[in-house]
Amino acid sequence: MELLKIPEVAKILKLSENRAYVLTKQGVIPSVKVGGSIRVLQDDLKNYLKGGGNNDTK
């Protein structure tokens, strides 16, 4: 189980860090809070990508 930081998620999705943060905040990309920082499980991000992402990534 690997946890990714928002900058890593943004790089993978080719989005700004702000947009990646918004998508996690909206629940579009599942996330967890660890010590006050938002993290995304690598498996959750893979599932998000397998599902074709979401039209809301723009």
PDB file of N, CA, C, O and CB in Angstrom:
ATOM      1  N   MET A   1       0.846  -1.176   0.000  1.00  0.00           N
ATOM      2  CA  MET A   1       0.000   0.000   0.000  1.00  0.00           C
ATOM      3  C   MET A   1       0.891   1.239   0.000  1.00  0.00           C
ATOM      4  O   MET A   1       1.550   1.549   0.993  1.00  0.00           O
ATOM      5  CB  MET A   1      -0.962  -0.002   1.221  1.00  0.00           C
ATOM      6  N   GLU A   2       0.898   1.931  -1.120  1.00  0.00           N
ATOM      7  CA  GLU A   2       1.705   3.143  -1.226  1.00  0.00           C
ATOM      8  C   GLU A   2       0.791   4.355  -1.229  1.00  0.00           C
ATOM      9  O   GLU A   2      -0.224   4.385  -1.925  1.00  0.00           O
ATOM     10  CB  GLU A   2       2.585   3.117  -2.499  1.00  0.00           C
ATOM     11  N   LEU A   3       1.165   5.355  -0.441  1.00  0.00           N
ATOM     12  CA  LEU A   3       0.416   6.601  -0.387  1.00  0.00           C
ATOM     13  C   LEU A   3       1.134   7.653  -1.218  1.00  0.00           C
ATOM     14  O   LEU A   3       2.343   7.846  -1.083  1.00  0.00           O
ATOM     15  CB  LEU A   3       0.239   7.079   1.073  1.00  0.00           C
ATOM     16  N   LEU A   4       0.391   8.325  -2.070  1.00  0.00           N
ATOM     17  CA  LEU A   4       0.954   9.358  -2.929  1.00  0.00           C
ATOM     18  C   LEU A   4       0.574  10.739  -2.412  1.00  0.00           C
ATOM     19  O   LEU A   4      -0.534  10.944  -1.917  1.00  0.00           O
ATOM     20  CB  LEU A   4       0.476   9.178  -4.377  1.00  0.00           C
ATOM     21  N   LYS A   5       1.493  11.673  -2.531  1.00  0.00           N
ATOM     22  CA  LYS A   5       1.225  13.064  -2.173  1.00  0.00           C
ATOM     23  C   LYS A   5       0.537  13.743  -3.355  1.00  0.00           C
ATOM     24  O   LYS A   5       0.602  13.263  -4.487  1.00  0.00           O
ATOM     25  CB  LYS A   5       2.545  13.815  -1.782  1.00  0.00           C
ATOM     26  N   ILE A   6      -0.116  14.857  -3.077  1.00  0.00           N
ATOM     27  CA  ILE A   6      -0.842  15.590  -4.119  1.00  0.00           C
ATOM     28  C   ILE A   6       0.064  15.957  -5.304  1.00  0.00           C
ATOM     29  O   ILE A   6      -0.365  15.803  -6.447  1.00  0.00           O
ATOM     30  CB  ILE A   6      -1.460  16.858  -3.528  1.00  0.00           C
ATOM     31  N   PRO A   7       1.296  16.436  -5.081  1.00  0.00           N
ATOM     32  CA  PRO A   7       2.152  16.736  -6.244  1.00  0.00           C
ATOM     33  C   PRO A   7       2.404  15.514  -7.136  1.00  0.00           C
ATOM     34  O   PRO A   7       2.489  15.642  -8.357  1.00  0.00           O
ATOM     35  CB  PRO A   7       3.486  17.292  -5.770  1.00  0.00           C
ATOM     36  N   GLU A   8       2.522  14.336  -6.525  1.00  0.00           N
ATOM     37  CA  GLU A   8       2.725  13.107  -7.300  1.00  0.00           C
ATOM     38  C   GLU A   8       1.469  12.763  -8.099  1.00  0.00           C
ATOM     39  O   GLU A   8       1.549  12.367  -9.262  1.00  0.00           O
ATOM     40  CB  GLU A   8       3.103  11.933  -6.369  1.00  0.00           C
ATOM     41  N   VAL A   9       0.313  12.917  -7.462  1.00  0.00           N
ATOM     42  CA  VAL A   9      -0.960  12.657  -8.143  1.00  0.00           C
ATOM     43  C   VAL A   9      -1.113  13.613  -9.323  1.00  0.00           C
ATOM     44  O   VAL A   9      -1.500  13.205 -10.418  1.00  0.00           O
ATOM     45  CB  VAL A   9      -2.157  12.807  -7.158  1.00  0.00           C
ATOM     46  N   ALA A  10      -0.810  14.880  -9.090  1.00  0.00           N
ATOM     47  CA  ALA A  10      -0.926  15.890 -10.144  1.00  0.00           C
ATOM     48  C   ALA A  10      -0.020  15.556 -11.328  1.00  0.00           C
ATOM     49  O   ALA A  10      -0.423  15.693 -12.483  1.00  0.00           O
ATOM     50  CB  ALA A  10      -0.581  17.281  -9.592  1.00  0.00           C
ATOM     51  N   LYS A  11       1.188  15.123 -11.040  1.00  0.00           N
ATOM     52  CA  LYS A  11       2.135  14.781 -12.107  1.00  0.00           C
ATOM     53  C   LYS A  11       1.628  13.595 -12.923  1.00  0.00           C
ATOM     54  O   LYS A  11       1.699  13.610 -14.152  1.00  0.00           O
ATOM     55  CB  LYS A  11       3.523  14.462 -11.516  1.00  0.00           C
ATOM     56  N   ILE A  12       1.117  12.569 -12.245  1.00  0.00           N
ATOM     57  CA  ILE A  12       0.606  11.382 -12.933  1.00  0.00           C
ATOM     58  C   ILE A  12      -0.577  11.742 -13.827  1.00  0.00           C
ATOM     59  O   ILE A  12      -0.688  11.259 -14.953  1.00  0.00           O
ATOM     60  CB  ILE A  12       0.193  10.305 -11.915  1.00  0.00           C
ATOM     61  N   LEU A  13      -1.465  12.603 -13.305  1.00  0.00           N
ATOM     62  CA  LEU A  13      -2.671  12.974 -14.053  1.00  0.00           C
ATOM     63  C   LEU A  13      -2.449  14.138 -15.017  1.00  0.00           C
ATOM     64  O   LEU A  13      -3.338  14.494 -15.790  1.00  0.00           O
ATOM     65  CB  LEU A  13      -3.774  13.330 -13.091  1.00  0.00           C
ATOM     66  N   LYS A  14      -1.248  14.727 -14.962  1.00  0.00           N
ATOM     67  CA  LYS A  14      -0.916  15.888 -15.792  1.00  0.00           C
ATOM     68  C   LYS A  14      -1.894  17.033 -15.531  1.00  0.00           C
ATOM     69  O   LYS A  14      -2.443  17.642 -16.449  1.00  0.00           O
ATOM     70  CB  LYS A  14      -0.929  15.507 -17.288  1.00  0.00           C
ATOM     71  N   LEU A  15      -2.086  17.296 -14.236  1.00  0.00           N
ATOM     72  CA  LEU A  15      -2.943  18.382 -13.777  1.00  0.00           C
ATOM     73  C   LEU A  15      -2.131  19.286 -12.859  1.00  0.00           C
ATOM     74  O   LEU A  15      -1.037  18.928 -12.422  1.00  0.00           O
ATOM     75  CB  LEU A  15      -4.209  17.835 -13.047  1.00  0.00           C
ATOM     76  N   SER A  16      -2.678  20.453 -12.577  1.00  0.00           N
ATOM     77  CA  SER A  16      -2.042  21.300 -11.574  1.00  0.00           C
ATOM     78  C   SER A  16      -2.263  20.673 -10.202  1.00  0.00           C
ATOM     79  O   SER A  16      -3.196  19.894 -10.006  1.00  0.00           O
ATOM     80  CB  SER A  16      -2.605  22.757 -11.622  1.00  0.00           C
ATOM     81  N   GLU A  17      -1.406  21.018  -9.271  1.00  0.00           N
ATOM     82  CA  GLU A  17      -1.575  20.511  -7.910  1.00  0.00           C
ATOM     83  C   GLU A  17      -2.907  20.984  -7.331  1.00  0.00           C
ATOM     84  O   GLU A  17      -3.578  20.240  -6.616  1.00  0.00           O
ATOM     85  CB  GLU A  17      -0.405  20.965  -7.011  1.00  0.00           C
ATOM     86  N   ASN A  18      -3.281  22.216  -7.642  1.00  0.00           N
ATOM     87  CA  ASN A  18      -4.547  22.750  -7.146  1.00  0.00           C
ATOM     88  C   ASN A  18      -5.722  21.925  -7.654  1.00  0.00           C
ATOM     89  O   ASN A  18      -6.635  21.611  -6.890  1.00  0.00           O
ATOM     90  CB  ASN A  18      -4.710  24.214  -7.563  1.00  0.00           C
ATOM     91  N   ARG A  19      -5.707  21.575  -8.928  1.00  0.00           N
ATOM     92  CA  ARG A  19      -6.816  20.790  -9.503  1.00  0.00           C
ATOM     93  C   ARG A  19      -6.857  19.394  -8.888  1.00  0.00           C
ATOM     94  O   ARG A  19      -7.937  18.875  -8.603  1.00  0.00           O
ATOM     95  CB  ARG A  19      -6.673  20.687 -11.045  1.00  0.00           C
ATOM     96  N   ALA A  20      -5.697  18.785  -8.682  1.00  0.00           N
ATOM     97  CA  ALA A  20      -5.656  17.465  -8.050  1.00  0.00           C
ATOM     98  C   ALA A  20      -6.224  17.546  -6.636  1.00  0.00           C
ATOM     99  O   ALA A  20      -6.953  16.654  -6.201  1.00  0.00           O
ATOM    100  CB  ALA A  20      -4.209  16.915  -8.022  1.00  0.00           C
ATOM    101  N   TYR A  21      -5.886  18.615  -5.923  1.00  0.00           N
ATOM    102  CA  TYR A  21      -6.422  18.814  -4.578  1.00  0.00           C
ATOM    103  C   TYR A  21      -7.944  18.947  -4.620  1.00  0.00           C
ATOM    104  O   TYR A  21      -8.643  18.338  -3.811  1.00  0.00           O
ATOM    105  CB  TYR A  21      -5.794  20.060  -3.926  1.00  0.00           C
ATOM    106  N   VAL A  22      -8.451  19.733  -5.550  1.00  0.00           N
ATOM    107  CA  VAL A  22      -9.900  19.929  -5.672  1.00  0.00           C
ATOM    108  C   VAL A  22     -10.598  18.596  -5.951  1.00  0.00           C
ATOM    109  O   VAL A  22     -11.642  18.314  -5.363  1.00  0.00           O
ATOM    110  CB  VAL A  22     -10.220  20.946  -6.797  1.00  0.00           C
ATOM    111  N   LEU A  23     -10.041  17.785  -6.827  1.00  0.00           N
ATOM    112  CA  LEU A  23     -10.652  16.491  -7.150  1.00  0.00           C
ATOM    113  C   LEU A  23     -10.698  15.569  -5.933  1.00  0.00           C
ATOM    114  O   LEU A  23     -11.651  14.808  -5.768  1.00  0.00           O
ATOM    115  CB  LEU A  23      -9.883  15.813  -8.283  1.00  0.00           C
ATOM    116  N   THR A  24      -9.673  15.635  -5.081  1.00  0.00           N
ATOM    117  CA  THR A  24      -9.713  14.827  -3.859  1.00  0.00           C
ATOM    118  C   THR A  24     -10.725  15.401  -2.879  1.00  0.00           C
ATOM    119  O   THR A  24     -11.445  14.658  -2.212  1.00  0.00           O
ATOM    120  CB  THR A  24      -8.317  14.756  -3.205  1.00  0.00           C
ATOM    121  N   LYS A  25     -10.777  16.708  -2.794  1.00  0.00           N
ATOM    122  CA  LYS A  25     -11.717  17.367  -1.874  1.00  0.00           C
ATOM    123  C   LYS A  25     -13.168  17.065  -2.264  1.00  0.00           C
ATOM    124  O   LYS A  25     -14.028  16.906  -1.398  1.00  0.00           O
ATOM    125  CB  LYS A  25     -11.479  18.895  -1.863  1.00  0.00           C
ATOM    126  N   GLN A  26     -13.431  16.988  -3.578  1.00  0.00           N
ATOM    127  CA  GLN A  26     -14.779  16.696  -4.079  1.00  0.00           C
ATOM    128  C   GLN A  26     -15.116  15.209  -3.991  1.00  0.00           C
ATOM    129  O   GLN A  26     -16.269  14.823  -4.182  1.00  0.00           O
ATOM    130  CB  GLN A  26     -14.914  17.167  -5.522  1.00  0.00           C
ATOM    131  N   GLY A  27     -14.129  14.383  -3.706  1.00  0.00           N
ATOM    132  CA  GLY A  27     -14.365  12.948  -3.621  1.00  0.00           C
ATOM    133  C   GLY A  27     -14.284  12.236  -4.960  1.00  0.00           C
ATOM    134  O   GLY A  27     -14.567  11.042  -5.051  1.00  0.00           O
ATOM    135  N   VAL A  28     -13.898  12.966  -6.002  1.00  0.00           N
ATOM    136  CA  VAL A  28     -13.747  12.357  -7.327  1.00  0.00           C
ATOM    137  C   VAL A  28     -12.611  11.340  -7.287  1.00  0.00           C
ATOM    138  O   VAL A  28     -12.715  10.253  -7.857  1.00  0.00           O
ATOM    139  CB  VAL A  28     -13.475  13.441  -8.415  1.00  0.00           C
ATOM    140  N   ILE A  29     -11.536  11.702  -6.613  1.00  0.00           N
ATOM    141  CA  ILE A  29     -10.419  10.792  -6.372  1.00  0.00           C
ATOM    142  C   ILE A  29     -10.416  10.503  -4.872  1.00  0.00           C
ATOM    143  O   ILE A  29     -10.276  11.429  -4.073  1.00  0.00           O
ATOM    144  CB  ILE A  29      -9.031  11.407  -6.859  1.00  0.00           C
ATOM    145  N   PRO A  30     -10.568   9.241  -4.474  1.00  0.00           N
ATOM    146  CA  PRO A  30     -10.575   8.916  -3.045  1.00  0.00           C
ATOM    147  C   PRO A  30      -9.246   9.295  -2.389  1.00  0.00           C
ATOM    148  O   PRO A  30      -8.180   9.130  -2.982  1.00  0.00           O
ATOM    149  CB  PRO A  30     -10.858   7.417  -2.838  1.00  0.00           C
ATOM    150  N   SER A  31      -9.325   9.800  -1.171  1.00  0.00           N
ATOM    151  CA  SER A  31      -8.111  10.203  -0.467  1.00  0.00           C
ATOM    152  C   SER A  31      -8.273   9.978   1.031  1.00  0.00           C
ATOM    153  O   SER A  31      -9.373   9.752   1.534  1.00  0.00           O
ATOM    154  CB  SER A  31      -7.777  11.679  -0.757  1.00  0.00           C
ATOM    155  N   VAL A  32      -7.140  10.048   1.726  1.00  0.00           N
ATOM    156  CA  VAL A  32      -7.123   9.941   3.183  1.00  0.00           C
ATOM    157  C   VAL A  32      -6.267  11.081   3.727  1.00  0.00           C
ATOM    158  O   VAL A  32      -5.394  11.606   3.036  1.00  0.00           O
ATOM    159  CB  VAL A  32      -6.575   8.543   3.654  1.00  0.00           C
ATOM    160  N   LYS A  33      -6.531  11.447   4.958  1.00  0.00           N
ATOM    161  CA  LYS A  33      -5.722  12.467   5.610  1.00  0.00           C
ATOM    162  C   LYS A  33      -4.752  11.787   6.560  1.00  0.00           C
ATOM    163  O   LYS A  33      -5.153  10.987   7.405  1.00  0.00           O
ATOM    164  CB  LYS A  33      -6.609  13.494   6.363  1.00  0.00           C
ATOM    165  N   VAL A  34      -3.476  12.110   6.415  1.00  0.00           N
ATOM    166  CA  VAL A  34      -2.437  11.539   7.267  1.00  0.00           C
ATOM    167  C   VAL A  34      -1.662  12.701   7.883  1.00  0.00           C
ATOM    168  O   VAL A  34      -0.943  13.421   7.190  1.00  0.00           O
ATOM    169  CB  VAL A  34      -1.484  10.575   6.457  1.00  0.00           C
ATOM    170  N   GLY A  35      -1.817  12.870   9.178  1.00  0.00           N
ATOM    171  CA  GLY A  35      -1.095  13.954   9.848  1.00  0.00           C
ATOM    172  C   GLY A  35      -1.396  15.322   9.275  1.00  0.00           C
ATOM    173  O   GLY A  35      -0.517  16.183   9.239  1.00  0.00           O
ATOM    174  N   GLY A  36      -2.611  15.536   8.831  1.00  0.00           N
ATOM    175  CA  GLY A  36      -2.999  16.829   8.281  1.00  0.00           C
ATOM    176  C   GLY A  36      -2.726  16.976   6.796  1.00  0.00           C
ATOM    177  O   GLY A  36      -3.111  17.981   6.198  1.00  0.00           O
ATOM    178  N   SER A  37      -2.074  16.003   6.189  1.00  0.00           N
ATOM    179  CA  SER A  37      -1.780  16.045   4.752  1.00  0.00           C
ATOM    180  C   SER A  37      -2.663  15.058   4.006  1.00  0.00           C
ATOM    181  O   SER A  37      -2.972  13.977   4.507  1.00  0.00           O
ATOM    182  CB  SER A  37      -0.290  15.735   4.486  1.00  0.00           C
ATOM    183  N   ILE A  38      -3.059  15.440   2.820  1.00  0.00           N
ATOM    184  CA  ILE A  38      -3.899  14.566   1.998  1.00  0.00           C
ATOM    185  C   ILE A  38      -3.006  13.601   1.226  1.00  0.00           C
ATOM    186  O   ILE A  38      -2.001  13.995   0.633  1.00  0.00           O
ATOM    187  CB  ILE A  38      -4.791  15.396   1.023  1.00  0.00           C
ATOM    188  N   ARG A  39      -3.395  12.335   1.247  1.00  0.00           N
ATOM    189  CA  ARG A  39      -2.684  11.293   0.506  1.00  0.00           C
ATOM    190  C   ARG A  39      -3.692  10.484  -0.291  1.00  0.00           C
ATOM    191  O   ARG A  39      -4.855  10.359   0.091  1.00  0.00           O
ATOM    192  CB  ARG A  39      -1.872  10.373   1.464  1.00  0.00           C
ATOM    193  N   VAL A  40      -3.227   9.939  -1.404  1.00  0.00           N
ATOM    194  CA  VAL A  40      -4.063   9.104  -2.263  1.00  0.00           C
ATOM    195  C   VAL A  40      -3.409   7.732  -2.352  1.00  0.00           C
ATOM    196  O   VAL A  40      -2.224   7.614  -2.660  1.00  0.00           O
ATOM    197  CB  VAL A  40      -4.247   9.742  -3.689  1.00  0.00           C
ATOM    198  N   LEU A  41      -4.193   6.706  -2.079  1.00  0.00           N
ATOM    199  CA  LEU A  41      -3.672   5.348  -2.221  1.00  0.00           C
ATOM    200  C   LEU A  41      -3.387   5.081  -3.694  1.00  0.00           C
ATOM    201  O   LEU A  41      -4.205   5.392  -4.559  1.00  0.00           O
ATOM    202  CB  LEU A  41      -4.674   4.298  -1.649  1.00  0.00           C
ATOM    203  N   GLN A  42      -2.234   4.508  -3.968  1.00  0.00           N
ATOM    204  CA  GLN A  42      -1.847   4.235  -5.349  1.00  0.00           C
ATOM    205  C   GLN A  42      -2.890   3.356  -6.039  1.00  0.00           C
ATOM    206  O   GLN A  42      -3.206   3.576  -7.209  1.00  0.00           O
ATOM    207  CB  GLN A  42      -0.466   3.559  -5.396  1.00  0.00           C
ATOM    208  N   ASP A  43      -3.421   2.375  -5.334  1.00  0.00           N
ATOM    209  CA  ASP A  43      -4.445   1.497  -5.914  1.00  0.00           C
ATOM    210  C   ASP A  43      -5.712   2.272  -6.267  1.00  0.00           C
ATOM    211  O   ASP A  43      -6.341   1.999  -7.289  1.00  0.00           O
ATOM    212  CB  ASP A  43      -4.783   0.361  -4.942  1.00  0.00           C
ATOM    213  N   ASP A  44      -6.091   3.239  -5.423  1.00  0.00           N
ATOM    214  CA  ASP A  44      -7.272   4.059  -5.714  1.00  0.00           C
ATOM    215  C   ASP A  44      -7.051   4.898  -6.971  1.00  0.00           C
ATOM    216  O   ASP A  44      -7.961   5.066  -7.783  1.00  0.00           O
ATOM    217  CB  ASP A  44      -7.604   4.974  -4.518  1.00  0.00           C
ATOM    218  N   LEU A  45      -5.833   5.421  -7.123  1.00  0.00           N
ATOM    219  CA  LEU A  45      -5.535   6.218  -8.311  1.00  0.00           C
ATOM    220  C   LEU A  45      -5.546   5.330  -9.559  1.00  0.00           C
ATOM    221  O   LEU A  45      -6.032   5.743 -10.612  1.00  0.00           O
ATOM    222  CB  LEU A  45      -4.166   6.926  -8.162  1.00  0.00           C
ATOM    223  N   LYS A  46      -5.011   4.115  -9.439  1.00  0.00           N
ATOM    224  CA  LYS A  46      -5.037   3.177 -10.570  1.00  0.00           C
ATOM    225  C   LYS A  46      -6.474   2.856 -10.965  1.00  0.00           C
ATOM    226  O   LYS A  46      -6.801   2.822 -12.151  1.00  0.00           O
ATOM    227  CB  LYS A  46      -4.279   1.877 -10.218  1.00  0.00           C
ATOM    228  N   ASN A  47      -7.335   2.619  -9.973  1.00  0.00           N
ATOM    229  CA  ASN A  47      -8.746   2.336 -10.258  1.00  0.00           C
ATOM    230  C   ASN A  47      -9.418   3.528 -10.918  1.00  0.00           C
ATOM    231  O   ASN A  47     -10.235   3.359 -11.823  1.00  0.00           O
ATOM    232  CB  ASN A  47      -9.490   1.961  -8.972  1.00  0.00           C
ATOM    233  N   TYR A  48      -9.083   4.727 -10.473  1.00  0.00           N
ATOM    234  CA  TYR A  48      -9.619   5.953 -11.069  1.00  0.00           C
ATOM    235  C   TYR A  48      -9.220   6.027 -12.544  1.00  0.00           C
ATOM    236  O   TYR A  48     -10.043   6.344 -13.402  1.00  0.00           O
ATOM    237  CB  TYR A  48      -9.111   7.208 -10.303  1.00  0.00           C
ATOM    238  N   LEU A  49      -7.964   5.735 -12.824  1.00  0.00           N
ATOM    239  CA  LEU A  49      -7.478   5.788 -14.202  1.00  0.00           C
ATOM    240  C   LEU A  49      -8.076   4.670 -15.056  1.00  0.00           C
ATOM    241  O   LEU A  49      -8.388   4.889 -16.227  1.00  0.00           O
ATOM    242  CB  LEU A  49      -5.955   5.700 -14.225  1.00  0.00           C
ATOM    243  N   LYS A  50      -8.239   3.475 -14.484  1.00  0.00           N
ATOM    244  CA  LYS A  50      -8.854   2.366 -15.221  1.00  0.00           C
ATOM    245  C   LYS A  50     -10.282   2.692 -15.611  1.00  0.00           C
ATOM    246  O   LYS A  50     -10.768   2.259 -16.656  1.00  0.00           O
ATOM    247  CB  LYS A  50      -8.825   1.086 -14.389  1.00  0.00           C
ATOM    248  N   GLY A  51     -10.944   3.455 -14.768  1.00  0.00           N
ATOM    249  CA  GLY A  51     -12.321   3.859 -15.038  1.00  0.00           C
ATOM    250  C   GLY A  51     -12.404   4.980 -16.052  1.00  0.00           C
ATOM    251  O   GLY A  51     -13.490   5.492 -16.325  1.00  0.00           O
ATOM    252  N   GLY A  52     -11.279   5.364 -16.607  1.00  0.00           N
ATOM    253  CA  GLY A  52     -11.270   6.424 -17.614  1.00  0.00           C
ATOM    254  C   GLY A  52     -11.218   7.812 -17.008  1.00  0.00           C
ATOM    255  O   GLY A  52     -11.419   8.809 -17.701  1.00  0.00           O
ATOM    256  N   GLY A  53     -10.945   7.875 -15.709  1.00  0.00           N
ATOM    257  CA  GLY A  53     -10.930   9.179 -15.064  1.00  0.00           C
ATOM    258  C   GLY A  53     -12.338   9.720 -14.992  1.00  0.00           C
ATOM    259  O   GLY A  53     -13.306   8.971 -14.864  1.00  0.00           O
ATOM    260  N   ASN A  54     -12.435  11.009 -15.074  1.00  0.00           N
ATOM    261  CA  ASN A  54     -13.730  11.670 -14.976  1.00  0.00           C
ATOM    262  C   ASN A  54     -13.674  12.905 -15.851  1.00  0.00           C
ATOM    263  O   ASN A  54     -12.619  13.530 -15.964  1.00  0.00           O
ATOM    264  CB  ASN A  54     -14.089  12.035 -13.495  1.00  0.00           C
ATOM    265  N   ASN A  55     -14.760  13.264 -16.459  1.00  0.00           N
ATOM    266  CA  ASN A  55     -14.792  14.469 -17.288  1.00  0.00           C
ATOM    267  C   ASN A  55     -14.513  15.722 -16.479  1.00  0.00           C
ATOM    268  O   ASN A  55     -14.263  16.784 -17.048  1.00  0.00           O
ATOM    269  CB  ASN A  55     -16.134  14.596 -17.977  1.00  0.00           C
ATOM    270  N   ASP A  56     -14.552  15.611 -15.168  1.00  0.00           N
ATOM    271  CA  ASP A  56     -14.350  16.757 -14.293  1.00  0.00           C
ATOM    272  C   ASP A  56     -12.875  17.078 -14.065  1.00  0.00           C
ATOM    273  O   ASP A  56     -12.559  17.903 -13.208  1.00  0.00           O
ATOM    274  CB  ASP A  56     -15.022  16.508 -12.972  1.00  0.00           C
ATOM    275  N   THR A  57     -11.963  16.448 -14.808  1.00  0.00           N
ATOM    276  CA  THR A  57     -10.538  16.692 -14.601  1.00  0.00           C
ATOM    277  C   THR A  57     -10.036  17.900 -15.362  1.00  0.00           C
ATOM    278  O   THR A  57      -8.851  18.221 -15.276  1.00  0.00           O
ATOM    279  CB  THR A  57      -9.748  15.484 -15.003  1.00  0.00           C
ATOM    280  N   LYS A  58     -10.879  18.571 -16.093  1.00  0.00           N
ATOM    281  CA  LYS A  58     -10.437  19.736 -16.871  1.00  0.00           C
ATOM    282  C   LYS A  58     -10.591  21.005 -16.087  1.00  0.00           C
ATOM    283  O   LYS A  58     -10.268  22.082 -16.586  1.00  0.00           O
ATOM    284  CB  LYS A  58     -11.209  19.843 -18.168  1.00  0.00           C
TER     285      LYS A  58
END
